[in-house]
């Protein structure tokens, strides 16, 4: 032993690894059959109205955050919406939701937003 252990690289989850995981997992998720959300749908629907609605408006027509109604989401494919929900929008009030929502929940929400199933016309 000569005390040169210092320079040993410690395993670290780098941003690159996270990105790699996203890129490898996403296609698998998209190719798979529709995922079942991890909680019951009424809970999840409530979550969107209450938690997302606190910024995006209870009818999702916009507030602090932009409208999340389908007619306002044409510029975003479903997977981009999911990525935004997962990671948030850095530098804005939009927080990352991955600590609170399972991937299947995020996919479910993205699909509902895109198809407008959570909002009345
Ligand atoms: C604390 C406030 C806040 C909460 C809570 C919040 N958002 Fe956001 N969200 C924002 C803001 C602000 C933006 C705009 C970011 C920007 O400037 O690009 C945004 C942007 C978005 C976008 C992109 C819209 C677009 O047209 O670019 C989506 C999709 C979205 N939020 C979904 C959600 C969902 C789903 C939830 C609930 C799980 C949620 N947000 C909760 C503040 C919030």
Backbone and ligand atoms as CSV (ligand in chain L), in Angstrom:
chain,resi,resn,atom,element,x,y,z
A,1,UNK,N,N,0.838,-1.205,0.000
A,1,UNK,CA,C,0.000,0.000,0.000
A,1,UNK,C,C,0.865,1.243,0.000
A,2,UNK,N,N,0.670,2.100,-0.938
A,2,UNK,CA,C,1.456,3.317,-0.965
A,2,UNK,C,C,0.575,4.570,-0.915
A,3,UNK,N,N,-0.675,4.386,-0.555
A,3,UNK,CA,C,-1.548,5.539,-0.376
A,3,UNK,C,C,-2.014,6.175,-1.669
A,4,UNK,N,N,-1.842,5.484,-2.789
A,4,UNK,CA,C,-2.245,6.104,-4.059
A,4,UNK,C,C,-3.663,5.715,-4.473
A,5,UNK,N,N,-4.464,5.262,-3.520
A,5,UNK,CA,C,-5.863,4.896,-3.795
A,5,UNK,C,C,-6.688,6.112,-4.222
A,6,UNK,N,N,-6.182,7.263,-3.853
A,6,UNK,CA,C,-6.889,8.519,-4.015
A,6,UNK,C,C,-7.507,8.711,-5.413
A,7,UNK,N,N,-6.719,8.415,-6.423
A,7,UNK,CA,C,-7.139,8.716,-7.780
A,7,UNK,C,C,-8.183,7.756,-8.329
A,8,UNK,N,N,-8.498,6.737,-7.579
A,8,UNK,CA,C,-9.448,5.736,-8.078
A,8,UNK,C,C,-10.798,6.357,-8.416
A,9,UNK,N,N,-11.261,6.053,-9.618
A,9,UNK,CA,C,-12.553,6.599,-10.017
A,9,UNK,C,C,-13.662,5.956,-9.200
A,10,UNK,N,N,-14.549,6.770,-8.703
A,10,UNK,CA,C,-15.717,6.231,-8.002
A,10,UNK,C,C,-16.868,6.117,-8.991
A,11,UNK,N,N,-17.656,5.077,-8.835
A,11,UNK,CA,C,-18.804,4.976,-9.741
A,11,UNK,C,C,-19.735,6.151,-9.496
A,12,UNK,N,N,-20.168,6.755,-10.558
A,12,UNK,CA,C,-21.007,7.938,-10.438
A,12,UNK,C,C,-22.055,7.881,-11.525
A,13,UNK,N,N,-23.258,8.250,-11.206
A,13,UNK,CA,C,-24.275,8.309,-12.248
A,13,UNK,C,C,-24.131,9.660,-12.937
A,14,UNK,N,N,-23.603,9.645,-14.132
A,14,UNK,CA,C,-23.386,10.898,-14.837
A,14,UNK,C,C,-24.600,11.232,-15.692
A,15,UNK,N,N,-24.651,12.461,-16.102
A,15,UNK,CA,C,-25.751,12.898,-16.976
A,15,UNK,C,C,-25.763,12.041,-18.238
A,16,UNK,N,N,-24.563,11.696,-18.721
A,16,UNK,CA,C,-24.477,10.879,-19.935
A,16,UNK,C,C,-25.141,9.525,-19.738
A,17,UNK,N,N,-24.903,8.940,-18.562
A,17,UNK,CA,C,-25.519,7.637,-18.295
A,17,UNK,C,C,-27.031,7.745,-18.273
A,18,UNK,N,N,-27.515,8.816,-17.649
A,18,UNK,CA,C,-28.966,9.003,-17.584
A,18,UNK,C,C,-29.536,9.118,-18.991
A,19,UNK,N,N,-28.859,9.913,-19.825
A,19,UNK,CA,C,-29.316,10.070,-21.207
A,19,UNK,C,C,-29.302,8.742,-21.945
A,20,UNK,N,N,-28.210,7.993,-21.738
A,20,UNK,CA,C,-28.100,6.689,-22.389
A,20,UNK,C,C,-29.259,5.790,-21.987
A,21,UNK,N,N,-29.568,5.819,-20.689
A,21,UNK,CA,C,-30.669,4.991,-20.203
A,21,UNK,C,C,-31.968,5.408,-20.865
A,22,UNK,N,N,-32.156,6.732,-20.982
A,22,UNK,CA,C,-33.376,7.223,-21.621
A,22,UNK,C,C,-33.465,6.708,-23.050
A,23,UNK,N,N,-32.333,6.812,-23.763
A,23,UNK,CA,C,-32.344,6.428,-25.172
A,23,UNK,C,C,-32.538,4.925,-25.348
A,24,UNK,N,N,-32.038,4.150,-24.398
A,24,UNK,CA,C,-32.200,2.706,-24.563
A,24,UNK,C,C,-33.564,2.243,-24.078
A,25,UNK,N,N,-34.084,2.932,-23.059
A,25,UNK,CA,C,-35.374,2.495,-22.518
A,25,UNK,C,C,-36.548,2.963,-23.359
A,26,UNK,N,N,-36.470,4.198,-23.853
A,26,UNK,CA,C,-37.634,4.768,-24.525
A,26,UNK,C,C,-38.124,3.925,-25.701
A,27,UNK,N,N,-37.250,3.522,-26.625
A,27,UNK,CA,C,-37.755,2.729,-27.745
A,27,UNK,C,C,-38.403,1.441,-27.273
A,28,UNK,N,N,-37.828,0.822,-26.244
A,28,UNK,CA,C,-38.405,-0.406,-25.714
A,28,UNK,C,C,-39.810,-0.139,-25.194
A,29,UNK,N,N,-39.949,0.991,-24.506
A,29,UNK,CA,C,-41.258,1.335,-23.963
A,29,UNK,C,C,-42.257,1.600,-25.083
A,30,UNK,N,N,-41.773,2.323,-26.095
A,30,UNK,CA,C,-42.678,2.693,-27.182
A,30,UNK,C,C,-43.077,1.481,-28.003
A,31,UNK,N,N,-42.139,0.533,-28.137
A,31,UNK,CA,C,-42.426,-0.641,-28.939
A,31,UNK,C,C,-43.384,-1.579,-28.213
A,32,UNK,N,N,-43.296,-1.561,-26.881
A,32,UNK,CA,C,-44.120,-2.462,-26.092
A,32,UNK,C,C,-45.598,-2.128,-26.209
A,33,UNK,N,N,-46.400,-3.033,-25.709
A,33,UNK,CA,C,-47.819,-2.739,-25.691
A,33,UNK,C,C,-48.075,-1.624,-24.694
A,34,UNK,N,N,-49.258,-1.077,-24.719
A,34,UNK,CA,C,-49.569,0.024,-23.819
A,34,UNK,C,C,-49.361,-0.388,-22.375
A,35,UNK,N,N,-48.679,0.492,-21.650
A,35,UNK,CA,C,-48.376,0.164,-20.267
A,35,UNK,C,C,-49.555,0.480,-19.366
A,36,UNK,N,N,-49.708,-0.338,-18.379
A,36,UNK,CA,C,-50.726,-0.091,-17.368
A,36,UNK,C,C,-50.167,0.873,-16.333
A,37,UNK,N,N,-50.849,1.976,-16.093
A,37,UNK,CA,C,-50.398,2.868,-15.030
A,37,UNK,C,C,-50.319,2.128,-13.704
A,38,UNK,N,N,-49.440,2.626,-12.811
A,38,UNK,CA,C,-49.204,1.920,-11.566
A,38,UNK,C,C,-50.257,2.247,-10.512
A,39,UNK,N,N,-51.046,3.287,-10.745
A,39,UNK,CA,C,-52.102,3.567,-9.775
A,39,UNK,C,C,-53.452,3.526,-10.472
A,40,UNK,N,N,-54.498,3.618,-9.697
A,40,UNK,CA,C,-55.785,3.541,-10.361
A,40,UNK,C,C,-56.061,4.835,-11.128
A,41,UNK,N,N,-56.822,4.699,-12.183
A,41,UNK,CA,C,-56.951,5.788,-13.146
A,41,UNK,C,C,-57.631,7.016,-12.557
A,42,UNK,N,N,-58.566,6.809,-11.632
A,42,UNK,CA,C,-59.237,7.955,-11.026
A,42,UNK,C,C,-58.225,8.784,-10.228
A,43,UNK,N,N,-57.322,8.087,-9.516
A,43,UNK,CA,C,-56.264,8.780,-8.772
A,43,UNK,C,C,-55.393,9.602,-9.703
A,44,UNK,N,N,-55.034,8.954,-10.804
A,44,UNK,CA,C,-54.105,9.571,-11.735
A,44,UNK,C,C,-54.765,10.785,-12.402
A,45,UNK,N,N,-56.032,10.627,-12.722
A,45,UNK,CA,C,-56.773,11.717,-13.339
A,45,UNK,C,C,-56.856,12.894,-12.364
A,46,UNK,N,N,-57.124,12.570,-11.123
A,46,UNK,CA,C,-57.185,13.566,-10.075
A,46,UNK,C,C,-55.852,14.284,-9.910
A,47,UNK,N,N,-54.796,13.504,-9.971
A,47,UNK,CA,C,-53.457,14.047,-9.852
A,47,UNK,C,C,-53.205,15.091,-10.947
A,48,UNK,N,N,-53.591,14.757,-12.160
A,48,UNK,CA,C,-53.358,15.676,-13.278
A,48,UNK,C,C,-54.147,16.963,-13.071
A,49,UNK,N,N,-55.421,16.816,-12.704
A,49,UNK,CA,C,-56.251,18.008,-12.527
A,49,UNK,C,C,-55.711,18.865,-11.381
A,50,UNK,N,N,-55.390,18.223,-10.252
A,50,UNK,CA,C,-54.944,18.980,-9.080
A,50,UNK,C,C,-53.512,19.488,-9.226
A,51,UNK,N,N,-52.583,18.559,-9.475
A,51,UNK,CA,C,-51.160,18.919,-9.439
A,51,UNK,C,C,-50.713,19.644,-10.704
A,52,UNK,N,N,-51.056,19.114,-11.836
A,52,UNK,CA,C,-50.681,19.790,-13.076
A,52,UNK,C,C,-51.552,21.033,-13.212
A,53,UNK,N,N,-52.828,20.880,-12.801
A,53,UNK,CA,C,-53.768,21.984,-12.923
A,53,UNK,C,C,-53.398,23.194,-12.089
A,54,UNK,N,N,-52.626,22.989,-11.026
A,54,UNK,CA,C,-52.262,24.130,-10.198
A,54,UNK,C,C,-51.441,25.141,-11.007
A,55,UNK,N,N,-50.747,24.700,-12.006
A,55,UNK,CA,C,-50.013,25.631,-12.878
A,55,UNK,C,C,-50.653,25.759,-14.260
A,56,UNK,N,N,-51.203,24.669,-14.753
A,56,UNK,CA,C,-51.706,24.689,-16.133
A,56,UNK,C,C,-53.203,24.982,-16.188
A,57,UNK,N,N,-53.800,25.267,-15.022
A,57,UNK,CA,C,-55.237,25.556,-14.978
A,57,UNK,C,C,-56.027,24.289,-14.742
A,58,UNK,N,N,-57.064,24.392,-13.934
A,58,UNK,CA,C,-57.851,23.202,-13.585
A,58,UNK,C,C,-58.531,22.604,-14.799
A,59,UNK,N,N,-58.734,23.403,-15.840
A,59,UNK,CA,C,-59.282,22.836,-17.072
A,59,UNK,C,C,-58.160,22.694,-18.104
A,60,UNK,N,N,-56.929,22.822,-17.636
A,60,UNK,CA,C,-55.721,22.678,-18.459
A,60,UNK,C,C,-55.650,23.686,-19.600
A,61,UNK,N,N,-56.369,24.781,-19.437
A,61,UNK,CA,C,-56.357,25.791,-20.504
A,61,UNK,C,C,-55.186,26.754,-20.363
A,62,UNK,N,N,-54.388,26.548,-19.335
A,62,UNK,CA,C,-53.225,27.398,-19.168
A,62,UNK,C,C,-53.384,28.312,-17.969
A,63,UNK,N,N,-52.250,28.696,-17.397
A,63,UNK,CA,C,-52.201,29.581,-16.243
A,63,UNK,C,C,-50.780,30.075,-16.196
A,64,UNK,N,N,-50.068,29.706,-15.132
A,64,UNK,CA,C,-48.626,29.967,-15.095
A,64,UNK,C,C,-47.941,29.171,-16.210
A,65,UNK,N,N,-48.384,27.945,-16.400
A,65,UNK,CA,C,-47.879,27.124,-17.506
A,65,UNK,C,C,-48.839,27.201,-18.681
A,66,UNK,N,N,-48.356,26.821,-19.888
A,66,UNK,CA,C,-49.200,26.911,-21.084
A,66,UNK,C,C,-50.366,25.922,-21.044
A,67,UNK,N,N,-51.316,26.141,-21.918
A,67,UNK,CA,C,-52.450,25.232,-22.059
A,67,UNK,C,C,-51.957,23.843,-22.434
A,68,UNK,N,N,-52.565,22.824,-21.843
A,68,UNK,CA,C,-52.202,21.440,-22.164
A,68,UNK,C,C,-53.337,20.754,-22.909
A,69,UNK,N,N,-54.203,21.555,-23.515
A,69,UNK,CA,C,-55.276,20.939,-24.276
A,69,UNK,C,C,-54.720,20.488,-25.619
A,70,UNK,N,N,-55.308,19.432,-26.175
A,70,UNK,CA,C,-54.720,18.816,-27.373
A,70,UNK,C,C,-54.434,19.808,-28.495
A,71,UNK,N,N,-55.320,20.788,-28.676
A,71,UNK,CA,C,-55.115,21.747,-29.774
A,71,UNK,C,C,-53.869,22.598,-29.556
A,72,UNK,N,N,-53.365,22.620,-28.319
A,72,UNK,CA,C,-52.145,23.373,-28.042
A,72,UNK,C,C,-50.913,22.483,-27.977
A,73,UNK,N,N,-51.089,21.209,-28.209
A,73,UNK,CA,C,-49.955,20.285,-28.101
A,73,UNK,C,C,-49.560,19.692,-29.449
A,74,UNK,N,N,-50.048,20.327,-30.523
A,74,UNK,CA,C,-49.724,19.796,-31.851
A,74,UNK,C,C,-48.233,19.798,-32.146
A,75,UNK,N,N,-47.505,20.736,-31.521
A,75,UNK,CA,C,-46.069,20.822,-31.797
A,75,UNK,C,C,-45.271,19.763,-31.048
A,76,UNK,N,N,-45.909,19.005,-30.187
A,76,UNK,CA,C,-45.175,18.020,-29.391
A,76,UNK,C,C,-45.717,16.619,-29.606
A,77,UNK,N,N,-44.879,15.689,-30.095
A,77,UNK,CA,C,-45.306,14.292,-30.143
A,77,UNK,C,C,-45.447,13.744,-28.720
A,78,UNK,N,N,-46.188,12.665,-28.607
A,78,UNK,CA,C,-46.470,12.100,-27.284
A,78,UNK,C,C,-45.186,11.834,-26.488
A,79,UNK,N,N,-44.159,11.323,-27.178
A,79,UNK,CA,C,-42.936,10.988,-26.446
A,79,UNK,C,C,-42.208,12.248,-25.952
A,80,UNK,N,N,-42.368,13.367,-26.673
A,80,UNK,CA,C,-41.751,14.615,-26.217
A,80,UNK,C,C,-42.480,15.132,-24.984
A,81,UNK,N,N,-43.799,14.984,-24.987
A,81,UNK,CA,C,-44.577,15.375,-23.816
A,81,UNK,C,C,-44.133,14.556,-22.606
A,82,UNK,N,N,-43.979,13.252,-22.828
A,82,UNK,CA,C,-43.541,12.378,-21.735
A,82,UNK,C,C,-42.175,12.822,-21.211
A,83,UNK,N,N,-41.266,13.187,-22.120
A,83,UNK,CA,C,-39.920,13.609,-21.703
A,83,UNK,C,C,-40.001,14.883,-20.868
A,84,UNK,N,N,-40.873,15.813,-21.282
A,84,UNK,CA,C,-41.034,17.067,-20.535
A,84,UNK,C,C,-41.584,16.779,-19.139
A,85,UNK,N,N,-42.576,15.892,-19.061
A,85,UNK,CA,C,-43.149,15.567,-17.752
A,85,UNK,C,C,-42.083,14.909,-16.879
A,86,UNK,N,N,-41.323,13.972,-17.490
A,86,UNK,CA,C,-40.289,13.263,-16.750
A,86,UNK,C,C,-39.216,14.212,-16.222
A,87,UNK,N,N,-38.685,15.039,-17.109
A,87,UNK,CA,C,-37.489,15.817,-16.781
A,87,UNK,C,C,-37.784,17.264,-16.412
A,88,UNK,N,N,-38.998,17.743,-16.650
A,88,UNK,CA,C,-39.283,19.150,-16.425
A,88,UNK,C,C,-38.668,20.011,-17.512
A,89,UNK,N,N,-38.818,21.319,-17.392
A,89,UNK,CA,C,-38.169,22.247,-18.328
A,89,UNK,C,C,-37.225,23.104,-17.502
A,90,UNK,N,N,-35.914,22.794,-17.595
A,90,UNK,CA,C,-34.945,23.505,-16.759
A,90,UNK,C,C,-35.050,25.021,-16.949
A,91,UNK,N,N,-34.917,25.749,-15.869
A,91,UNK,CA,C,-34.966,27.199,-15.945
A,91,UNK,C,C,-36.377,27.756,-15.948
A,92,UNK,N,N,-37.380,26.887,-15.868
A,92,UNK,CA,C,-38.764,27.349,-15.782
A,92,UNK,C,C,-39.406,26.734,-14.540
A,93,UNK,N,N,-40.669,27.075,-14.311
A,93,UNK,CA,C,-41.375,26.536,-13.144
A,93,UNK,C,C,-41.777,25.084,-13.336
A,94,UNK,N,N,-41.637,24.556,-14.536
A,94,UNK,CA,C,-42.061,23.173,-14.797
A,94,UNK,C,C,-41.084,22.194,-14.161
A,95,UNK,N,N,-41.504,21.501,-13.112
A,95,UNK,CA,C,-40.584,20.607,-12.396
A,95,UNK,C,C,-40.521,19.225,-13.035
A,96,UNK,N,N,-39.466,18.457,-12.748
A,96,UNK,CA,C,-39.428,17.057,-13.198
A,96,UNK,C,C,-40.351,16.215,-12.319
A,97,UNK,N,N,-41.102,15.322,-12.936
A,97,UNK,CA,C,-42.083,14.529,-12.185
A,97,UNK,C,C,-41.649,13.105,-11.965
A,98,UNK,N,N,-40.453,12.746,-12.465
A,98,UNK,CA,C,-40.072,11.339,-12.336
A,98,UNK,C,C,-39.957,10.854,-10.889
A,99,UNK,N,N,-39.681,11.755,-9.925
A,99,UNK,CA,C,-39.668,11.229,-8.553
A,99,UNK,C,C,-41.062,10.821,-8.064
A,100,UNK,N,N,-42.100,11.373,-8.681
A,100,UNK,CA,C,-43.462,11.133,-8.186
A,100,UNK,C,C,-44.276,10.191,-9.056
A,101,UNK,N,N,-43.895,10.088,-10.325
A,101,UNK,CA,C,-44.717,9.318,-11.254
A,101,UNK,C,C,-43.922,8.194,-11.887
A,102,UNK,N,N,-44.510,7.008,-11.919
A,102,UNK,CA,C,-43.876,5.881,-12.593
A,102,UNK,C,C,-43.891,6.146,-14.105
A,103,UNK,N,N,-42.928,5.554,-14.849
A,103,UNK,CA,C,-42.890,5.760,-16.304
A,103,UNK,C,C,-44.233,5.471,-16.972
A,104,UNK,N,N,-44.903,4.428,-16.520
A,104,UNK,CA,C,-46.198,4.086,-17.137
A,104,UNK,C,C,-47.234,5.174,-16.863
A,105,UNK,N,N,-47.144,5.784,-15.689
A,105,UNK,CA,C,-48.079,6.866,-15.367
A,105,UNK,C,C,-47.837,8.054,-16.291
A,106,UNK,N,N,-46.556,8.337,-16.517
A,106,UNK,CA,C,-46.200,9.467,-17.365
A,106,UNK,C,C,-46.674,9.217,-18.798
A,107,UNK,N,N,-46.512,7.981,-19.260
A,107,UNK,CA,C,-46.999,7.661,-20.612
A,107,UNK,C,C,-48.510,7.798,-20.694
A,108,UNK,N,N,-49.162,7.343,-19.652
A,108,UNK,CA,C,-50.626,7.423,-19.641
A,108,UNK,C,C,-51.067,8.879,-19.702
A,109,UNK,N,N,-50.444,9.724,-18.863
A,109,UNK,CA,C,-50.810,11.143,-18.838
A,109,UNK,C,C,-50.548,11.780,-20.205
A,110,UNK,N,N,-49.383,11.484,-20.799
A,110,UNK,CA,C,-49.043,12.070,-22.102
A,110,UNK,C,C,-50.097,11.707,-23.134
A,111,UNK,N,N,-50.512,10.444,-23.091
A,111,UNK,CA,C,-51.514,9.979,-24.041
A,111,UNK,C,C,-52.849,10.694,-23.816
A,112,UNK,N,N,-53.220,10.839,-22.548
A,112,UNK,CA,C,-54.486,11.516,-22.245
A,112,UNK,C,C,-54.445,12.969,-22.699
A,113,UNK,N,N,-53.286,13.631,-22.477
A,113,UNK,CA,C,-53.184,15.040,-22.859
A,113,UNK,C,C,-53.304,15.175,-24.367
A,114,UNK,N,N,-52.598,14.306,-25.063
A,114,UNK,CA,C,-52.564,14.373,-26.515
A,114,UNK,C,C,-53.952,14.115,-27.108
A,115,UNK,N,N,-54.710,13.227,-26.476
A,115,UNK,CA,C,-56.013,12.873,-27.025
A,115,UNK,C,C,-57.150,13.658,-26.363
A,116,UNK,N,N,-56.804,14.472,-25.359
A,116,UNK,CA,C,-57.819,15.315,-24.745
A,116,UNK,C,C,-58.821,14.569,-23.892
A,117,UNK,N,N,-58.458,13.367,-23.445
A,117,UNK,CA,C,-59.435,12.571,-22.714
A,117,UNK,C,C,-59.696,13.090,-21.309
A,118,UNK,N,N,-58.809,13.971,-20.815
A,118,UNK,CA,C,-59.003,14.454,-19.451
A,118,UNK,C,C,-59.795,15.757,-19.392
A,119,UNK,N,N,-60.055,16.359,-20.537
A,119,UNK,CA,C,-60.709,17.663,-20.511
A,119,UNK,C,C,-62.038,17.603,-21.256
A,120,UNK,N,N,-62.975,18.343,-20.753
A,120,UNK,CA,C,-64.231,18.423,-21.496
A,120,UNK,C,C,-64.035,19.416,-22.645
A,121,UNK,N,N,-64.727,19.252,-23.734
A,121,UNK,CA,C,-64.522,20.065,-24.906
A,121,UNK,C,C,-64.781,21.566,-24.654
L,1,LIG,C1,C,-45.111,24.700,-10.695
L,1,LIG,C2,C,-45.827,24.879,-11.933
L,1,LIG,C3,C,-46.065,23.683,-12.842
L,1,LIG,C4,C,-46.602,22.452,-12.509
L,1,LIG,C5,C,-47.098,21.983,-11.150
L,1,LIG,C6,C,-46.649,21.688,-13.760
L,1,LIG,N1,N,-46.154,22.433,-14.791
L,1,LIG,FE1,FE,-45.995,21.834,-16.733
L,1,LIG,N2,N,-45.136,23.618,-17.221
L,1,LIG,C7,C,-44.975,24.693,-16.355
L,1,LIG,C8,C,-44.379,25.806,-17.091
L,1,LIG,C9,C,-44.035,27.174,-16.518
L,1,LIG,C10,C,-44.188,25.351,-18.423
L,1,LIG,C11,C,-43.594,26.122,-19.597
L,1,LIG,C12,C,-42.119,25.832,-19.677
L,1,LIG,C13,C,-41.515,26.576,-20.844
L,1,LIG,O1,O,-41.421,27.805,-20.739
L,1,LIG,O2,O,-41.173,25.903,-21.827
L,1,LIG,C14,C,-44.682,23.975,-18.467
L,1,LIG,C15,C,-44.676,23.194,-19.614
L,1,LIG,C16,C,-45.286,21.958,-19.725
L,1,LIG,C17,C,-45.421,21.209,-20.951
L,1,LIG,C18,C,-44.928,21.652,-22.327
L,1,LIG,C19,C,-46.049,22.426,-22.970
L,1,LIG,C20,C,-45.634,23.110,-24.241
L,1,LIG,O3,O,-46.538,23.465,-25.013
L,1,LIG,O4,O,-44.437,23.309,-24.458
L,1,LIG,C21,C,-46.072,20.058,-20.652
L,1,LIG,C22,C,-46.463,18.950,-21.608
L,1,LIG,C23,C,-46.354,20.095,-19.228
L,1,LIG,N3,N,-45.853,21.256,-18.685
L,1,LIG,C24,C,-47.027,19.093,-18.556
L,1,LIG,C25,C,-47.247,19.103,-17.180
L,1,LIG,C26,C,-47.868,18.008,-16.468
L,1,LIG,C27,C,-48.433,16.740,-17.103
L,1,LIG,C28,C,-47.870,18.351,-15.153
L,1,LIG,C29,C,-48.336,17.504,-13.978
L,1,LIG,C30,C,-47.720,16.208,-13.858
L,1,LIG,C31,C,-47.274,19.679,-15.046
L,1,LIG,N4,N,-46.909,20.097,-16.294
L,1,LIG,C32,C,-47.139,20.391,-13.859
L,1,LIG,C33,C,-45.292,24.725,-15.016
L,1,LIG,C34,C,-45.800,23.665,-14.273
